[in-house]
Amino acid sequence: QVQLVESGGGLVQAGGSLRLSCAASGLPFSTYPMGWFRQVPGQEREFVAGISRLGGSTYYDDSVKGRFTISRDNAKNTLYLQIDNLKPEDTAVYYCAAGRPFHSVSKDRSDFGAWGQGTQVTVSS
């Protein structure tokens, strides 16, 4: 079955950096657009970044543009999210998700059918 496993979260000070990883198995990774979402308790899960199947196109929420970089290594079946200049408002659980195979990247979470368990990112001020 499809499995997505995030790692790399942690506690960092504002201004610091983290690199999140998402190891995928059970799916032909290069056929899926991928995305990162985040969720704060009591709020909806929100789109952060997305990447096309071969990595040629990337998309970001306006709140993270210039600080977050999404990338993928299809040979390693792994998705990444580089987060720089972290802010306290970035504190959330971060989830990776697989979109619809052979489709374009979507920002709508209903277009993502497989999700990881999430990794906590906490930014102290």
Sequence and secondary structure as in RCSB ss.txt:
>XXXX:A:sequence
QVQLVESGGGLVQAGGSLRLSCAASGLPFSTYPMGWFRQVPGQEREFVAGISRLGGSTYYDDSVKGRFTISRDNA
KNTLYLQIDNLKPEDTAVYYCAAGRPFHSVSKDRSDFGAWGQGTQVTVSS
>XXXX:A:secstr
  EEEEE  EEEETT  EEEEEEEESS GGGS EEEEEE TTS  EEEEEE TTSS EEE TTTTTTEEEEEETT
TTEEEEEE S  GGG EEEEEEE  TTS   S GGG  EE   EEEEEE 
